[in-house]
Amino acid sequence: HMYTVYVLKSQKDLKLYYGFTKDLENRLSEHNTGQVKATKPRRPFVLIYSENVDTVLEARRKEKYFKSGFGRKYVQNRIKMALSSNG
């Protein structure tokens, strides 16, 4: 089974939220309709980054990494690269 590690940006406070799921589309909908207690007051969210991994263990590790200083830098660099390649 494939897992997706994702980074959301709150349109309300501009802070990032990190998570992982098996169904990204459904999970994003849950965040934006207020079904996720942790993020309810901070909606709406936009998906700014996602990465697929194979196992739940990998997903947990990647999510934890994204929350670290190095991981945040990694995510920011990936976003910059994606934005510059679209231009």
N, CA, C and O atoms as a GROMACS GRO file, in nm:
protein
  348
    1HIS      N    1   0.083  -0.120   0.000
    1HIS     CA    2   0.000   0.000   0.000
    1HIS      C    3   0.087   0.126   0.000
    1HIS      O    4   0.191   0.132   0.067
    2MET      N    5   0.043   0.223  -0.076
    2MET     CA    6   0.117   0.347  -0.087
    2MET      C    7   0.066   0.449   0.015
    2MET      O    8  -0.055   0.463   0.035
    3TYR      N    9   0.158   0.519   0.078
    3TYR     CA   10   0.123   0.628   0.168
    3TYR      C   11   0.173   0.759   0.109
    3TYR      O   12   0.272   0.761   0.036
    4THR      N   13   0.105   0.868   0.141
    4THR     CA   14   0.148   0.999   0.097
    4THR      C   15   0.177   1.084   0.219
    4THR      O   16   0.091   1.102   0.306
    5VAL      N   17   0.298   1.137   0.225
    5VAL     CA   18   0.335   1.232   0.329
    5VAL      C   19   0.308   1.369   0.269
    5VAL      O   20   0.349   1.396   0.156
    6TYR      N   21   0.240   1.456   0.343
    6TYR     CA   22   0.199   1.583   0.283
    6TYR      C   23   0.227   1.702   0.374
    6TYR      O   24   0.243   1.689   0.495
    7VAL      N   25   0.232   1.819   0.311
    7VAL     CA   26   0.250   1.944   0.383
    7VAL      C   27   0.139   2.038   0.338
    7VAL      O   28   0.124   2.066   0.219
    8LEU      N   29   0.063   2.086   0.435
    8LEU     CA   30  -0.044   2.181   0.407
    8LEU      C   31  -0.005   2.317   0.460
    8LEU      O   32   0.069   2.327   0.558
    9LYS      N   33  -0.054   2.421   0.396
    9LYS     CA   34  -0.032   2.556   0.446
    9LYS      C   35  -0.167   2.616   0.481
    9LYS      O   36  -0.260   2.616   0.399
   10SER      N   37  -0.178   2.667   0.604
   10SER     CA   38  -0.302   2.730   0.647
   10SER      C   39  -0.316   2.866   0.580
   10SER      O   40  -0.223   2.946   0.583
   11GLN      N   41  -0.430   2.890   0.520
   11GLN     CA   42  -0.457   3.019   0.457
   11GLN      C   43  -0.492   3.124   0.563
   11GLN      O   44  -0.498   3.243   0.535
   12LYS      N   45  -0.515   3.074   0.685
   12LYS     CA   46  -0.554   3.163   0.795
   12LYS      C   47  -0.433   3.220   0.868
   12LYS      O   48  -0.422   3.342   0.884
   13ASP      N   49  -0.340   3.131   0.913
   13ASP     CA   50  -0.224   3.180   0.986
   13ASP      C   51  -0.092   3.158   0.912
   13ASP      O   52   0.016   3.190   0.963
   14LEU      N   53  -0.102   3.101   0.789
   14LEU     CA   54   0.014   3.078   0.702
   14LEU      C   55   0.115   2.978   0.757
   14LEU      O   56   0.225   2.966   0.704
   15LYS      N   57   0.077   2.906   0.863
   15LYS     CA   58   0.166   2.804   0.919
   15LYS      C   59   0.148   2.673   0.843
   15LYS      O   60   0.048   2.651   0.775
   16LEU      N   61   0.250   2.586   0.856
   16LEU     CA   62   0.246   2.458   0.787
   16LEU      C   63   0.195   2.347   0.878
   16LEU      O   64   0.213   2.353   1.000
   17TYR      N   65   0.133   2.247   0.819
   17TYR     CA   66   0.088   2.129   0.890
   17TYR      C   67   0.139   2.008   0.814
   17TYR      O   68   0.126   2.001   0.691
   18TYR      N   69   0.198   1.912   0.885
   18TYR     CA   70   0.257   1.794   0.824
   18TYR      C   71   0.176   1.671   0.862
   18TYR      O   72   0.133   1.658   0.977
   19GLY      N   73   0.155   1.582   0.768
   19GLY     CA   74   0.083   1.459   0.800
   19GLY      C   75   0.108   1.353   0.694
   19GLY      O   76   0.181   1.376   0.598
   20PHE      N   77   0.046   1.236   0.713
   20PHE     CA   78   0.052   1.133   0.609
   20PHE      C   79  -0.080   1.058   0.605
   20PHE      O   80  -0.155   1.055   0.703
   21THR      N   81  -0.108   0.999   0.491
   21THR     CA   82  -0.237   0.935   0.469
   21THR      C   83  -0.226   0.833   0.357
   21THR      O   84  -0.127   0.830   0.283
   22LYS      N   85  -0.328   0.748   0.345
   22LYS     CA   86  -0.337   0.656   0.232
   22LYS      C   87  -0.418   0.718   0.119
   22LYS      O   88  -0.405   0.678   0.003
   23ASP      N   89  -0.502   0.816   0.152
   23ASP     CA   90  -0.591   0.877   0.054
   23ASP      C   91  -0.583   1.029   0.065
   23ASP      O   92  -0.656   1.091   0.142
   24LEU      N   93  -0.492   1.088  -0.011
   24LEU     CA   94  -0.463   1.230   0.002
   24LEU      C   95  -0.584   1.318  -0.028
   24LEU      O   96  -0.612   1.414   0.045
   25GLU      N   97  -0.656   1.287  -0.133
   25GLU     CA   98  -0.771   1.369  -0.172
   25GLU      C   99  -0.875   1.374  -0.060
   25GLU      O  100  -0.927   1.481  -0.026
   26ASN      N  101  -0.905   1.258  -0.005
   26ASN     CA  102  -1.001   1.247   0.105
   26ASN      C  103  -0.951   1.320   0.230
   26ASN      O  104  -1.026   1.389   0.297
   27ARG      N  105  -0.822   1.302   0.260
   27ARG     CA  106  -0.764   1.365   0.380
   27ARG      C  107  -0.766   1.517   0.370
   27ARG      O  108  -0.795   1.586   0.467
   28LEU      N  109  -0.735   1.568   0.252
   28LEU     CA  110  -0.737   1.713   0.230
   28LEU      C  111  -0.878   1.767   0.252
   28LEU      O  112  -0.897   1.873   0.312
   29SER      N  113  -0.975   1.693   0.202
   29SER     CA  114  -1.115   1.729   0.221
   29SER      C  115  -1.152   1.730   0.369
   29SER      O  116  -1.222   1.820   0.416
   30GLU      N  117  -1.105   1.629   0.444
   30GLU     CA  118  -1.131   1.623   0.589
   30GLU      C  119  -1.073   1.746   0.660
   30GLU      O  120  -1.137   1.804   0.747
   31HIS      N  121  -0.949   1.783   0.622
   31HIS     CA  122  -0.888   1.902   0.683
   31HIS      C  123  -0.971   2.026   0.654
   31HIS      O  124  -0.993   2.108   0.743
   32ASN      N  125  -1.015   2.041   0.530
   32ASN     CA  126  -1.083   2.164   0.490
   32ASN      C  127  -1.229   2.172   0.531
   32ASN      O  128  -1.289   2.280   0.527
   33THR      N  129  -1.288   2.058   0.570
   33THR     CA  130  -1.427   2.061   0.616
   33THR      C  131  -1.435   2.058   0.769
   33THR      O  132  -1.543   2.048   0.826
   34GLY      N  133  -1.318   2.068   0.835
   34GLY     CA  134  -1.316   2.077   0.981
   34GLY      C  135  -1.330   1.946   1.054
   34GLY      O  136  -1.363   1.945   1.172
   35GLN      N  137  -1.305   1.834   0.986
   35GLN     CA  138  -1.318   1.703   1.051
   35GLN      C  139  -1.193   1.662   1.127
   35GLN      O  140  -1.194   1.561   1.198
   36VAL      N  141  -1.085   1.740   1.114
   36VAL     CA  142  -0.961   1.709   1.185
   36VAL      C  143  -0.944   1.809   1.298
   36VAL      O  144  -0.919   1.928   1.275
   37LYS      N  145  -0.957   1.759   1.422
   37LYS     CA  146  -0.956   1.846   1.539
   37LYS      C  147  -0.833   1.937   1.545
   37LYS      O  148  -0.843   2.056   1.578
   38ALA      N  149  -0.716   1.880   1.513
   38ALA     CA  150  -0.589   1.954   1.525
   38ALA      C  151  -0.583   2.075   1.431
   38ALA      O  152  -0.516   2.174   1.462
   39THR      N  153  -0.652   2.066   1.318
   39THR     CA  154  -0.637   2.174   1.219
   39THR      C  155  -0.765   2.255   1.199
   39THR      O  156  -0.765   2.353   1.124
   40LYS      N  157  -0.873   2.216   1.264
   40LYS     CA  158  -1.003   2.281   1.242
   40LYS      C  159  -0.998   2.434   1.250
   40LYS      O  160  -1.051   2.500   1.161
   41PRO      N  161  -0.937   2.492   1.356
   41PRO     CA  162  -0.938   2.639   1.366
   41PRO      C  163  -0.848   2.710   1.264
   41PRO      O  164  -0.854   2.832   1.252
   42ARG      N  165  -0.766   2.634   1.191
   42ARG     CA  166  -0.668   2.696   1.101
   42ARG      C  167  -0.704   2.684   0.954
   42ARG      O  168  -0.625   2.722   0.867
   43ARG      N  169  -0.823   2.630   0.924
   43ARG     CA  170  -0.858   2.614   0.783
   43ARG      C  171  -0.898   2.746   0.720
   43ARG      O  172  -0.929   2.841   0.792
   44PRO      N  173  -0.898   2.757   0.588
   44PRO     CA  174  -0.872   2.652   0.487
   44PRO      C  175  -0.723   2.628   0.464
   44PRO      O  176  -0.638   2.710   0.498
   45PHE      N  177  -0.695   2.512   0.406
   45PHE     CA  178  -0.558   2.470   0.376
   45PHE      C  179  -0.537   2.452   0.228
   45PHE      O  180  -0.630   2.418   0.153
   46VAL      N  181  -0.414   2.475   0.186
   46VAL     CA  182  -0.374   2.436   0.050
   46VAL      C  183  -0.260   2.336   0.062
   46VAL      O  184  -0.173   2.349   0.149
   47LEU      N  185  -0.261   2.237  -0.026
   47LEU     CA  186  -0.154   2.139  -0.031
   47LEU      C  187  -0.034   2.205  -0.098
   47LEU      O  188  -0.044   2.252  -0.212
   48ILE      N  189   0.080   2.208  -0.028
   48ILE     CA  190   0.197   2.270  -0.090
   48ILE      C  191   0.305   2.170  -0.126
   48ILE      O  192   0.396   2.201  -0.203
   49TYR      N  193   0.297   2.048  -0.069
   49TYR     CA  194   0.398   1.947  -0.102
   49TYR      C  195   0.346   1.809  -0.064
   49TYR      O  196   0.277   1.794   0.036
   50SER      N  197   0.380   1.709  -0.145
   50SER     CA  198   0.349   1.571  -0.108
   50SER      C  199   0.452   1.478  -0.169
   50SER      O  200   0.513   1.508  -0.272
   51GLU      N  201   0.469   1.366  -0.103
   51GLU     CA  202   0.568   1.266  -0.147
   51GLU      C  203   0.514   1.128  -0.113
   51GLU      O  204   0.463   1.105  -0.003
   52ASN      N  205   0.525   1.035  -0.208
   52ASN     CA  206   0.475   0.899  -0.186
   52ASN      C  207   0.584   0.809  -0.129
   52ASN      O  208   0.700   0.815  -0.170
   53VAL      N  209   0.544   0.725  -0.034
   53VAL     CA  210   0.634   0.625   0.024
   53VAL      C  211   0.559   0.492   0.031
   53VAL      O  212   0.437   0.488   0.016
   54ASP      N  213   0.634   0.383   0.054
   54ASP     CA  214   0.573   0.250   0.046
   54ASP      C  215   0.513   0.197   0.175
   54ASP      O  216   0.416   0.121   0.171
   55THR      N  217   0.568   0.236   0.290
   55THR     CA  218   0.523   0.176   0.416
   55THR      C  219   0.482   0.284   0.516
   55THR      O  220   0.521   0.400   0.505
   56VAL      N  221   0.403   0.243   0.614
   56VAL     CA  222   0.359   0.335   0.718
   56VAL      C  223   0.479   0.380   0.802
   56VAL      O  224   0.483   0.493   0.850
   57LEU      N  225   0.576   0.290   0.818
   57LEU     CA  226   0.697   0.324   0.893
   57LEU      C  227   0.774   0.437   0.822
   57LEU      O  228   0.818   0.533   0.885
   58GLU      N  229   0.789   0.421   0.691
   58GLU     CA  230   0.855   0.523   0.609
   58GLU      C  231   0.779   0.656   0.617
   58GLU      O  232   0.839   0.763   0.626
   59ALA      N  233   0.646   0.648   0.614
   59ALA     CA  234   0.562   0.768   0.620
   59ALA      C  235   0.583   0.840   0.753
   59ALA      O  236   0.596   0.963   0.755
   60ARG      N  237   0.584   0.765   0.863
   60ARG     CA  238   0.606   0.825   0.995
   60ARG      C  239   0.742   0.892   1.004
   60ARG      O  240   0.756   1.003   1.056
   61ARG      N  241   0.844   0.822   0.952
   61ARG     CA  242   0.981   0.876   0.954
   61ARG      C  243   0.990   1.004   0.874
   61ARG      O  244   1.050   1.102   0.917
   62LYS      N  245   0.930   1.002   0.755
   62LYS     CA  246   0.935   1.118   0.665
   62LYS      C  247   0.861   1.237   0.726
   62LYS      O  248   0.907   1.350   0.718
   63GLU      N  249   0.745   1.210   0.787
   63GLU     CA  250   0.668   1.316   0.851
   63GLU      C  251   0.751   1.379   0.964
   63GLU      O  252   0.756   1.501   0.977
   64LYS      N  253   0.816   1.295   1.044
   64LYS     CA  254   0.899   1.343   1.154
   64LYS      C  255   1.016   1.425   1.100
   64LYS      O  256   1.051   1.529   1.155
   65TYR      N  257   1.075   1.378   0.991
   65TYR     CA  258   1.187   1.449   0.928
   65TYR      C  259   1.142   1.586   0.878
   65TYR      O  260   1.210   1.686   0.898
   66PHE      N  261   1.025   1.589   0.812
   66PHE     CA  262   0.973   1.716   0.759
   66PHE      C  263   0.954   1.818   0.871
   66PHE      O  264   0.967   1.939   0.848
   67LYS      N  265   0.924   1.771   0.992
   67LYS     CA  266   0.901   1.862   1.105
   67LYS      C  267   1.031   1.912   1.167
   67LYS      O  268   1.030   2.007   1.245
   68SER      N  269   1.144   1.848   1.132
   68SER     CA  270   1.273   1.888   1.186
   68SER      C  271   1.327   2.008   1.107
   68SER      O  272   1.275   2.040   1.000
   69GLY      N  273   1.428   2.072   1.158
   69GLY     CA  274   1.488   2.186   1.090
   69GLY      C  275   1.537   2.152   0.951
   69GLY      O  276   1.510   2.224   0.855
   70PHE      N  277   1.611   2.040   0.938
   70PHE     CA  278   1.662   1.999   0.808
   70PHE      C  279   1.549   1.962   0.713
   70PHE      O  280   1.552   1.994   0.595
   71GLY      N  281   1.449   1.895   0.768
   71GLY     CA  282   1.335   1.854   0.687
   71GLY      C  283   1.256   1.972   0.634
   71GLY      O  284   1.211   1.970   0.520
   72ARG      N  285   1.240   2.075   0.716
   72ARG     CA  286   1.170   2.196   0.672
   72ARG      C  287   1.243   2.261   0.556
   72ARG      O  288   1.182   2.306   0.459
   73LYS      N  289   1.376   2.267   0.568
   73LYS     CA  290   1.458   2.324   0.461
   73LYS      C  291   1.443   2.241   0.333
   73LYS      O  292   1.432   2.295   0.223
   74TYR      N  293   1.443   2.108   0.350
   74TYR     CA  294   1.428   2.017   0.237
   74TYR      C  295   1.296   2.044   0.164
   74TYR      O  296   1.292   2.056   0.042
   75VAL      N  297   1.187   2.055   0.242
   75VAL     CA  298   1.054   2.080   0.184
   75VAL      C  299   1.054   2.215   0.112
   75VAL      O  300   1.004   2.226   0.000
   76GLN      N  301   1.109   2.319   0.177
   76GLN     CA  302   1.113   2.452   0.114
   76GLN      C  303   1.190   2.449  -0.017
   76GLN      O  304   1.150   2.511  -0.115
   77ASN      N  305   1.302   2.376  -0.019
   77ASN     CA  306   1.381   2.365  -0.141
   77ASN      C  307   1.305   2.291  -0.251
   77ASN      O  308   1.312   2.330  -0.368
   78ARG      N  309   1.234   2.184  -0.214
   78ARG     CA  310   1.155   2.108  -0.312
   78ARG      C  311   1.046   2.197  -0.372
   78ARG      O  312   1.019   2.192  -0.492
   79ILE      N  313   0.982   2.279  -0.288
   79ILE     CA  314   0.876   2.369  -0.334
   79ILE      C  315   0.935   2.472  -0.430
   79ILE      O  316   0.879   2.498  -0.536
   80LYS      N  317   1.049   2.531  -0.391
   80LYS     CA  318   1.115   2.629  -0.478
   80LYS      C  319   1.151   2.568  -0.612
   80LYS      O  320   1.132   2.630  -0.716
   81MET      N  321   1.204   2.444  -0.610
   81MET     CA  322   1.241   2.377  -0.734
   81MET      C  323   1.118   2.354  -0.821
   81MET      O  324   1.123   2.374  -0.943
   82ALA      N  325   1.009   2.312  -0.759
   82ALA     CA  326   0.885   2.286  -0.833
   82ALA      C  327   0.832   2.415  -0.895
   82ALA      O  328   0.788   2.416  -1.010
   83LEU      N  329   0.837   2.525  -0.818
   83LEU     CA  330   0.788   2.653  -0.867
   83LEU      C  331   0.874   2.704  -0.982
   83LEU      O  332   0.822   2.757  -1.080
   84SER      N  333   1.007   2.689  -0.970
   84SER     CA  334   1.094   2.740  -1.074
   84SER      C  335   1.086   2.656  -1.202
   84SER      O  336   1.106   2.708  -1.311
   85SER      N  337   1.055   2.527  -1.188
   85SER     CA  338   1.046   2.442  -1.308
   85SER      C  339   0.912   2.464  -1.380
   85SER      O  340   0.898   2.432  -1.498
   86ASN      N  341   0.812   2.517  -1.307
   86ASN     CA  342   0.682   2.547  -1.369
   86ASN      C  343   0.688   2.678  -1.447
   86ASN      O  344   0.610   2.698  -1.541
   87GLY      N  345   0.780   2.770  -1.409
   87GLY     CA  346   0.788   2.900  -1.470
   87GLY      C  347   0.850   2.890  -1.606
   87GLY      O  348   0.865   2.991  -1.674
   0.00000   0.00000   0.00000
